[in-house]
């Protein structure tokens, strides 16, 4: 039996019974067409079930799907919602897109101070592109705005699902 078929046989019952890890893995299979016909819509369905249970990887995947309109209509507000859920848990690879969405005003009102804060949080975890983005946008901010962004970053606490 092909490994993908075995995985599908094991994952589907677990996913149907609400196991978030199984739902996430089943979503990956549909997203890649691994052992199942590729279906981004079906992938989104399973990512959402896992994400609703706090699965960070599923939240990140949903953020990307909504950002680029893959399997769902493009929707920046929905993308922001899913990235923010993961970012609030301290995930740097989610914090950087949240910062970028604040820079561009995609799904949220444009806010350079909050963008700087989120880039700073991601940079503090070693996310180099977030550090570069934070540093490059600093020239657009006043010293008071930078101080406010830094204060917000210092006071920020991760949330647990």
Buried (B, 14 or more C-beta within 10 A) or exposed (E): EEEBEEBBEEBBEBBEEEBBBBBBBBBBBBBEEBBBEEBBEBBBBBBBBBBBBBBBBBBBBBBBBBBEEBBBEEBBEBBBBBBBBBBBBBBBBBBBBBBBBBBEEBBBEEBBBBBBBBBBBBBBBEBEEBBEBBEEBBEEBEEEBBEBBBEBBEEBEEEEE
